[in-house]
Amino acid sequence: MIKSNVKEKKVKKAFNAKSFIDWVSSTHNIFLIIAIPIIILFSNISQPGWGLDEQVHTARAWQISRFVMYPQKTSSGYYGGYIPQPLVNILEQGHTDSNSVNRSKNFFEREDLKNQSTYSSLKAVKIVSSTPTVLYDFGPTGAYNPLPYVPAAIGMRLASLFDMNVGSHIALAKFMNALFYLVIVFLALRFSRLSKIKWLIFIIALLPTSLYQASIVTADTFSIAVVLLFVSVVLPLLNNKQILDKKISLYLIASAVLMTFTKVNYILLLSLLLLVPLNKISIDRRRARFIKLSFILFLVISAGLLTILSLKYVSATGYGGAVSSTEQLRWILFHPFETILVLVRTVVIFGQGWLISIIGLFGFNTVAVPNILSSLYFIIIFLSAMYSDPIPKKRAWAILLIGITVSLSIIGVLYLSFTAIGKPTVDGIQGRYFIPCIPLLAYGFAKILPFELSVHNDKINAPLVFGGSALVIGIISIAVYSMSMYSF
């Protein structure tokens, strides 16, 4: 009897060990293990206002935390709102310092953050009901729906309930923003766990730029996370294996609705729904087609109305009177050949910078991961796309074309809303805007190729290959950013 008990304990111990290995090997759990410490480190290294456009996003989040959903027009003709003076002080300090560094130096020669004590004193100031406020311009955020700012706004509201200092307001805003990213991406990876597309989503979610954006106050965090959730539901439906049951339908509807609150460009990704085979829907084909088209139309109309609501803020997002969407559109219609040249010239001049910043570009001080890491990450993205489930070539072409269309729309929208009329290049484009397009571009391109990534008996150790690569590059990215900011 005693021997039997010992044997049972050994079996139970072995089972627990196996369960732990299985838990660690799951993409959604690996993601949390890698992402959480890296986001925490990024958040602590980057001072308030150092993130790209973080000062205007933080100000908008504060306004929404006061239940004011959109900026108001100021006497100067721009859009903004009243923000506590201590919050403005630290955001402006960060914006000035991060734009005053010597970007030509190597990251290990820099030490961009020279006045840490200044930030400590600025963070220590409390924000209470009697704290004076000042009118602050954050018009560039006006074109965004309020929803992407809600997580950060909740964090600020919580800090205000306890009369916390400036540092705590920003820290809680960052925390809630990061928490939203972690939860949504975790759900995306857990939902797609039975499909190999999960590794492509996993790699993109762990891009150094993706994690950096999750560590600051910005609306981009919402867009990246929601798009990854949407594609994690849609793309497995296109490989003839996934069945559209009630649970998947619920995820699909929820993620598609959330997509309407991202940037107008990403709403074009809803066209992926048109590629879902009708035989996946367990009702009459004619009714299924009607329901699918009606749902897409409803979402597009809703997104259009939200976009029209924000159009009044577009004039404040560029260079004042020099920017006019209607005049720019008229110029495009009467100068089609010159418009094509604008597109080509913009891609040629800025394309390499976009590629670098897609992988890893941190803050206004523009600290970039070394080129060799960027190249390695693009290889990993391509391999993860090749490793994903096969799909029919026609659908692969459609996915690729949708990805290209969304990418071009990013350039087009910024030409209309942020660039002087008839200017020979497009202003305001940043590489991180293209991150939500990467799943489609990579997956579509990989699946139109005349060959597949063949793995003997499918025994590839994906957690080691993809998880290990992401972890190593993430650690190196943190090291690069730390060395550029501090003296060692």
C-alpha positions as CSV (number, residue, x, y, z in Angstrom):
1,M,0.0,0.0,0.0
2,I,2.8,2.4,0.8
3,K,4.6,1.7,-2.5
4,S,1.4,2.4,-4.4
5,N,1.0,5.8,-2.7
6,V,4.6,6.7,-3.6
7,K,3.9,5.7,-7.2
8,E,0.8,7.8,-7.3
9,K,2.7,10.8,-6.0
10,K,5.4,10.4,-8.6
11,V,2.7,10.2,-11.4
12,K,1.0,13.3,-10.0
13,K,4.3,15.2,-9.8
14,A,5.1,14.3,-13.4
15,F,1.7,15.4,-14.6
16,N,2.1,18.7,-12.9
17,A,5.5,19.2,-14.5
18,K,4.0,18.4,-17.9
19,S,1.1,20.8,-17.3
20,F,3.5,23.6,-16.4
21,I,5.5,23.0,-19.6
22,D,2.3,23.1,-21.6
23,W,1.3,26.3,-19.9
24,V,4.6,27.9,-20.6
25,S,4.6,26.7,-24.2
26,S,1.2,28.4,-25.0
27,T,1.6,31.5,-27.1
28,H,-0.7,33.6,-25.0
29,N,1.3,32.7,-21.8
30,I,4.7,33.2,-23.5
31,F,3.5,36.6,-24.7
32,L,2.7,37.7,-21.1
33,I,6.0,36.3,-19.8
34,I,8.0,38.3,-22.4
35,A,5.8,41.4,-22.7
36,I,5.1,42.3,-19.1
37,P,8.7,42.9,-17.9
38,I,9.7,44.6,-21.1
39,I,6.7,47.0,-20.9
40,I,7.5,47.8,-17.3
41,L,11.1,48.5,-18.1
42,F,10.2,50.7,-21.1
43,S,7.6,52.6,-19.0
44,N,10.2,53.3,-16.3
45,I,13.0,54.4,-18.7
46,S,10.8,56.7,-20.8
47,Q,10.0,60.0,-19.0
48,P,6.6,61.7,-19.5
49,G,6.4,63.5,-22.9
50,W,9.3,61.6,-24.4
51,G,7.1,59.2,-26.4
52,L,6.2,60.2,-29.9
53,D,3.3,62.6,-29.7
54,E,2.8,61.5,-26.1
55,Q,2.2,65.0,-24.8
56,V,-0.9,65.6,-26.9
57,H,-2.2,62.1,-26.3
58,T,-1.8,62.5,-22.5
59,A,-3.6,65.8,-22.6
60,R,-6.5,64.3,-24.5
61,A,-6.7,61.4,-22.0
62,W,-6.9,63.9,-19.2
63,Q,-9.7,65.8,-21.0
64,I,-11.6,62.5,-21.5
65,S,-11.1,61.6,-17.8
66,R,-13.2,64.8,-17.2
67,F,-15.9,63.4,-19.5
68,V,-15.2,65.9,-22.3
69,M,-15.0,63.7,-25.3
70,Y,-13.6,66.0,-28.0
71,P,-11.2,69.0,-28.0
72,Q,-12.8,72.5,-28.0
73,K,-11.8,75.3,-30.4
74,T,-9.5,77.8,-28.8
75,S,-9.3,81.6,-29.4
76,S,-6.2,81.0,-31.5
77,G,-8.2,78.8,-33.9
78,Y,-6.7,75.5,-32.8
79,Y,-8.3,72.8,-30.7
80,G,-7.5,71.8,-27.1
81,G,-8.7,72.1,-23.6
82,Y,-7.9,73.1,-20.0
83,I,-5.2,70.9,-18.5
84,P,-3.6,71.2,-15.0
85,Q,-0.5,73.4,-15.1
86,P,1.7,70.8,-13.4
87,L,0.8,68.2,-16.0
88,V,1.5,70.6,-18.8
89,N,4.9,71.5,-17.2
90,I,6.2,67.9,-17.2
91,L,4.8,67.1,-20.7
92,E,6.4,70.2,-22.2
93,Q,9.7,69.5,-20.3
94,G,9.7,66.0,-21.8
95,H,8.9,67.2,-25.3
96,T,11.6,69.9,-25.2
97,D,14.3,67.6,-23.8
98,S,13.6,64.7,-26.1
99,N,13.7,67.0,-29.2
100,S,17.0,68.7,-28.1
101,V,19.3,65.6,-28.1
102,N,22.1,64.9,-30.4
103,R,20.6,62.2,-32.6
104,S,23.7,61.8,-34.7
105,K,25.5,60.0,-31.9
106,N,25.5,56.2,-31.5
107,F,23.1,54.9,-28.8
108,F,26.0,53.9,-26.5
109,E,27.5,57.5,-26.7
110,R,24.4,59.4,-25.9
111,E,23.0,59.9,-22.4
112,D,19.9,61.8,-23.5
113,L,18.4,62.1,-20.1
114,K,20.7,64.5,-18.3
115,N,18.3,66.1,-15.8
116,Q,16.6,63.3,-13.9
117,S,16.2,65.4,-10.8
118,T,14.0,67.9,-12.7
119,Y,11.5,65.1,-13.6
120,S,11.5,63.9,-10.0
121,S,10.5,67.3,-8.7
122,L,7.9,67.8,-11.5
123,K,6.3,64.4,-10.8
124,A,6.1,65.2,-7.0
125,V,3.6,68.1,-7.5
126,K,0.1,67.1,-6.5
127,I,-3.0,67.7,-8.7
128,V,-6.0,68.7,-6.6
129,S,-9.3,70.3,-7.4
130,S,-7.8,73.8,-6.8
131,T,-4.8,73.2,-9.1
132,P,-4.7,75.9,-11.8
133,T,-5.4,74.9,-15.4
134,V,-4.1,76.3,-18.7
135,L,-5.4,76.1,-22.2
136,Y,-3.4,73.4,-24.1
137,D,-3.4,72.6,-27.8
138,F,-3.9,68.9,-28.6
139,G,-5.7,69.3,-31.9
140,P,-3.8,66.5,-33.6
141,T,-5.8,64.0,-31.5
142,G,-9.1,65.4,-32.5
143,A,-9.5,63.1,-35.4
144,Y,-9.3,60.1,-33.0
145,N,-12.4,58.6,-31.5
146,P,-12.5,59.0,-27.6
147,L,-12.5,55.2,-27.0
148,P,-8.8,54.6,-27.5
149,Y,-8.1,57.0,-24.7
150,V,-10.5,55.5,-22.2
151,P,-8.0,53.1,-20.5
152,A,-5.5,55.9,-19.8
153,A,-8.4,58.2,-18.8
154,I,-9.6,55.7,-16.3
155,G,-6.1,55.6,-14.8
156,M,-6.0,59.4,-14.5
157,R,-9.4,59.5,-13.0
158,L,-8.4,56.9,-10.3
159,A,-5.4,59.1,-9.5
160,S,-7.5,62.2,-9.2
161,L,-9.9,60.4,-6.7
162,F,-7.0,60.2,-4.3
163,D,-5.4,63.6,-5.1
164,M,-2.2,61.9,-6.3
165,N,0.8,63.7,-7.7
166,V,1.6,64.2,-11.4
167,G,3.9,61.2,-11.5
168,S,1.1,58.9,-10.2
169,H,-1.4,60.3,-12.7
170,I,0.9,59.5,-15.6
171,A,2.0,56.1,-14.1
172,L,-1.7,55.0,-13.7
173,A,-2.5,56.1,-17.2
174,K,0.4,54.1,-18.6
175,F,-0.6,51.1,-16.5
176,M,-4.1,51.0,-17.7
177,N,-3.0,51.5,-21.3
178,A,-0.6,48.6,-21.0
179,L,-3.2,46.5,-19.2
180,F,-5.6,47.0,-22.1
181,Y,-2.9,45.9,-24.6
182,L,-1.9,42.8,-22.7
183,V,-5.5,41.7,-22.2
184,I,-6.6,42.2,-25.8
185,V,-3.5,40.5,-27.3
186,F,-3.7,37.7,-24.8
187,L,-7.3,37.1,-26.0
188,A,-6.2,37.2,-29.6
189,L,-3.5,34.6,-29.0
190,R,-5.7,32.4,-26.9
191,F,-8.4,32.6,-29.5
192,S,-6.1,31.6,-32.3
193,R,-4.2,29.0,-30.4
194,L,-5.4,26.2,-32.7
195,S,-4.2,28.0,-35.8
196,K,-0.6,28.5,-36.8
197,I,-1.4,32.1,-37.6
198,K,-1.0,32.7,-33.8
199,W,2.8,32.9,-34.3
200,L,2.6,35.7,-36.8
201,I,0.3,37.6,-34.4
202,F,2.6,36.7,-31.5
203,I,5.7,38.2,-33.3
204,I,4.0,41.4,-34.3
205,A,2.6,41.9,-30.8
206,L,6.1,41.6,-29.5
207,L,7.7,44.0,-31.9
208,P,9.9,46.4,-29.8
209,T,7.8,49.3,-31.2
210,S,4.5,47.6,-30.3
211,L,5.7,47.1,-26.7
212,Y,7.1,50.6,-26.5
213,Q,3.8,52.1,-27.6
214,A,2.1,50.0,-24.9
215,S,4.4,51.5,-22.3
216,I,3.4,55.1,-22.9
217,V,0.2,57.1,-23.2
218,T,-1.0,56.9,-26.9
219,A,-4.0,55.9,-29.0
220,D,-1.8,53.6,-31.1
221,T,-1.8,51.0,-28.4
222,F,-5.6,50.6,-28.9
223,S,-5.3,50.3,-32.7
224,I,-2.5,47.7,-32.7
225,A,-4.2,45.5,-30.1
226,V,-7.7,45.7,-31.6
227,V,-6.4,44.9,-35.2
228,L,-4.5,41.9,-33.9
229,L,-7.7,40.7,-32.2
230,F,-9.7,41.1,-35.4
231,V,-7.2,39.3,-37.6
232,S,-6.8,36.5,-35.0
233,V,-10.5,35.8,-35.6
234,V,-10.8,36.4,-39.3
235,L,-7.6,34.8,-40.8
236,P,-8.2,31.3,-39.3
237,L,-11.7,31.4,-41.0
238,L,-10.0,31.6,-44.4
239,N,-8.0,28.4,-44.3
240,N,-11.0,26.0,-44.6
241,K,-10.4,24.6,-41.1
242,Q,-12.1,26.9,-38.6
243,I,-15.9,26.7,-38.3
244,L,-18.0,29.8,-37.6
245,D,-19.8,28.7,-34.5
246,K,-21.6,31.0,-31.9
247,K,-18.5,31.6,-29.9
248,I,-16.4,32.6,-32.9
249,S,-19.3,34.7,-34.2
250,L,-19.4,36.6,-30.9
251,Y,-15.6,37.3,-31.1
252,L,-15.9,38.3,-34.7
253,I,-18.7,40.8,-34.1
254,A,-17.0,42.3,-31.0
255,S,-13.6,42.7,-32.7
256,A,-15.2,44.1,-35.8
257,V,-17.2,46.7,-33.8
258,L,-14.0,47.7,-31.9
259,M,-12.3,48.1,-35.3
260,T,-14.7,51.0,-36.1
261,F,-13.2,53.0,-33.3
262,T,-9.6,52.8,-34.6
263,K,-8.2,55.1,-37.3
264,V,-10.3,55.4,-40.4
265,N,-7.5,53.6,-42.4
266,Y,-7.8,50.4,-40.4
267,I,-11.6,50.2,-40.8
268,L,-10.8,49.1,-44.4
269,L,-9.6,45.9,-42.9
270,L,-13.3,45.0,-42.4
271,S,-13.2,44.0,-46.1
272,L,-11.6,40.8,-44.9
273,L,-15.1,39.7,-43.8
274,L,-16.0,39.5,-47.5
275,L,-13.4,36.7,-47.9
276,V,-15.1,34.5,-45.2
277,P,-16.6,31.5,-47.2
278,L,-20.4,31.4,-47.0
279,N,-20.2,27.7,-46.2
280,K,-18.7,28.6,-42.8
281,I,-22.1,30.1,-41.9
282,S,-24.6,27.4,-40.9
283,I,-27.7,29.1,-42.5
284,D,-29.0,29.5,-46.1
285,R,-26.3,30.9,-48.4
286,R,-28.5,33.8,-49.6
287,R,-29.3,34.8,-46.0
288,A,-25.7,34.4,-45.0
289,R,-24.5,36.7,-47.9
290,F,-27.2,39.2,-46.9
291,I,-26.2,39.2,-43.2
292,K,-22.5,39.4,-44.0
293,L,-22.9,42.4,-46.4
294,S,-25.4,44.1,-44.1
295,F,-23.1,43.8,-41.1
296,I,-20.1,45.2,-43.1
297,L,-22.3,48.1,-44.4
298,F,-23.5,48.9,-40.9
299,L,-19.9,49.0,-39.6
300,V,-18.7,51.1,-42.5
301,I,-21.6,53.6,-42.1
302,S,-21.0,53.8,-38.3
303,A,-17.3,54.4,-38.9
304,G,-18.1,57.0,-41.5
305,L,-20.3,58.9,-39.2
306,L,-17.6,58.8,-36.5
307,T,-15.1,60.1,-39.0
308,I,-17.3,62.9,-40.2
309,L,-17.7,63.9,-36.5
310,S,-14.0,64.3,-36.2
311,L,-13.4,66.1,-39.6
312,K,-13.8,69.5,-38.0
313,Y,-10.6,68.9,-36.1
314,V,-8.5,68.1,-39.2
315,S,-7.6,71.7,-40.0
316,A,-5.8,71.8,-36.6
317,T,-3.7,68.7,-37.2
318,G,-1.2,70.2,-39.7
319,Y,0.1,73.6,-40.4
320,G,-2.9,75.8,-39.8
321,G,-4.1,77.7,-42.9
322,A,-1.7,75.8,-45.2
323,V,-3.7,72.6,-44.7
324,S,-7.1,72.0,-46.3
325,S,-8.5,68.6,-47.0
326,T,-11.0,69.9,-49.7
327,E,-8.3,72.0,-51.4
328,Q,-5.9,69.1,-51.3
329,L,-8.5,66.7,-52.8
330,R,-9.1,69.2,-55.6
331,W,-5.4,69.4,-56.3
332,I,-5.2,65.6,-56.5
333,L,-8.1,65.4,-58.9
334,F,-6.5,68.0,-61.3
335,H,-3.0,66.7,-60.9
336,P,-3.2,62.9,-61.1
337,F,0.3,62.4,-62.5
338,E,1.9,64.7,-60.0
339,T,0.0,62.8,-57.2
340,I,1.6,59.5,-58.3
341,L,5.0,61.2,-58.2
342,V,4.3,62.4,-54.7
343,L,3.5,58.9,-53.6
344,V,6.7,57.4,-55.2
345,R,8.9,60.2,-53.9
346,T,7.5,59.9,-50.4
347,V,8.1,56.1,-50.3
348,V,11.6,56.4,-51.8
349,I,12.7,59.2,-49.4
350,F,11.1,57.9,-46.2
351,G,10.5,54.2,-46.8
352,Q,13.7,53.0,-45.1
353,G,12.9,55.1,-42.0
354,W,9.4,53.6,-41.9
355,L,10.9,50.0,-41.9
356,I,13.3,50.8,-39.1
357,S,10.5,52.4,-37.0
358,I,8.1,49.5,-37.6
359,I,10.5,47.3,-35.7
360,G,12.0,49.5,-33.1
361,L,12.1,53.3,-32.8
362,F,11.7,54.8,-29.3
363,G,10.6,58.3,-28.4
364,F,11.1,61.8,-29.8
365,N,14.8,61.2,-29.3
366,T,14.5,58.5,-32.0
367,V,16.5,55.7,-30.5
368,A,16.4,52.8,-33.0
369,V,17.4,49.2,-32.5
370,P,20.5,48.3,-34.6
371,N,19.8,47.6,-38.2
372,I,20.9,43.9,-37.9
373,L,18.1,43.4,-35.4
374,S,15.5,45.0,-37.7
375,S,16.6,42.8,-40.5
376,L,16.5,39.7,-38.3
377,Y,13.0,40.6,-37.1
378,F,11.7,41.0,-40.7
379,I,13.1,37.5,-41.4
380,I,11.3,36.1,-38.3
381,I,8.0,37.8,-39.4
382,F,8.4,36.2,-42.9
383,L,9.1,32.8,-41.4
384,S,6.2,33.0,-39.0
385,A,3.9,33.9,-42.0
386,M,5.4,31.0,-44.0
387,Y,4.8,28.7,-41.1
388,S,1.1,29.8,-40.9
389,D,-1.7,27.6,-42.2
390,P,-2.0,27.4,-46.0
391,I,-4.9,29.2,-47.8
392,P,-6.1,29.2,-51.4
393,K,-4.0,31.5,-53.6
394,K,-7.0,33.7,-54.5
395,R,-7.6,34.5,-50.9
396,A,-3.9,35.1,-50.3
397,W,-3.9,37.6,-53.2
398,A,-7.0,39.3,-51.8
399,I,-5.4,39.5,-48.3
400,L,-2.2,41.0,-49.8
401,L,-4.2,43.6,-51.8
402,I,-6.2,44.6,-48.8
403,G,-2.9,45.1,-46.8
404,I,-1.5,47.2,-49.6
405,T,-4.7,49.3,-49.9
406,V,-4.7,50.0,-46.2
407,S,-1.0,51.0,-46.3
408,L,-1.6,53.4,-49.2
409,S,-4.6,54.8,-47.4
410,I,-2.4,55.8,-44.5
411,I,-0.3,57.9,-46.9
412,G,-3.4,59.3,-48.6
413,V,-5.1,60.4,-45.4
414,L,-2.0,62.2,-44.1
415,Y,-1.6,63.9,-47.5
416,L,-5.2,65.2,-47.2
417,S,-5.1,66.1,-43.5
418,F,-1.6,66.9,-42.5
419,T,0.3,68.1,-45.6
420,A,0.4,71.6,-47.3
421,I,-1.5,71.8,-50.5
422,G,0.5,70.4,-53.5
423,K,3.6,69.6,-51.4
424,P,5.9,67.1,-53.2
425,T,6.1,64.7,-50.3
426,V,3.6,63.6,-47.6
427,D,4.2,64.8,-44.0
428,G,3.5,63.1,-40.7
429,I,3.8,59.4,-41.6
430,Q,5.5,57.3,-39.0
431,G,6.4,53.6,-39.3
432,R,4.3,52.5,-36.4
433,Y,1.1,53.4,-38.4
434,F,1.9,50.4,-40.7
435,I,2.1,47.8,-37.9
436,P,-1.6,46.8,-38.2
437,C,-1.0,46.2,-41.9
438,I,1.9,43.7,-41.3
439,P,-0.2,40.6,-40.6
440,L,-2.0,41.0,-44.0
441,L,1.1,42.0,-46.0
442,A,3.2,39.2,-44.5
443,Y,0.6,36.4,-44.6
444,G,-0.7,37.4,-48.1
445,F,2.8,37.6,-49.6
446,A,3.9,34.3,-47.9
447,K,0.9,32.4,-49.2
448,I,1.1,33.6,-52.9
449,L,4.7,32.2,-53.2
450,P,5.0,28.9,-55.1
451,F,6.5,27.1,-52.2
452,E,5.7,26.4,-48.5
453,L,7.8,26.2,-45.4
454,S,8.0,22.5,-45.0
455,V,8.8,21.1,-41.5
456,H,9.4,17.4,-41.1
457,N,6.5,15.9,-39.2
458,D,5.7,19.5,-38.1
459,K,8.1,19.1,-35.2
460,I,9.4,22.6,-35.2
461,N,9.9,24.0,-31.7
462,A,8.0,27.1,-32.4
463,P,8.0,28.4,-28.8
464,L,11.8,28.2,-28.8
465,V,12.3,29.7,-32.3
466,F,9.7,32.5,-32.2
467,G,9.5,33.1,-28.5
468,G,13.3,32.9,-28.0
469,S,13.9,35.4,-30.8
470,A,11.3,37.9,-29.6
471,L,12.7,37.7,-26.0
472,V,16.3,38.2,-27.1
473,I,15.5,41.1,-29.4
474,G,13.3,42.6,-26.7
475,I,16.1,42.4,-24.1
476,I,18.6,44.0,-26.5
477,S,16.1,46.8,-27.3
478,I,15.7,47.6,-23.6
479,A,19.5,47.6,-23.3
480,V,19.8,50.0,-26.3
481,Y,17.2,52.4,-25.0
482,S,18.7,52.3,-21.5
483,M,22.2,53.0,-22.8
484,S,21.0,55.9,-24.9
485,M,19.1,57.5,-21.9
486,Y,21.5,57.0,-19.0
487,S,25.2,57.1,-18.3
488,F,26.7,53.7,-17.5
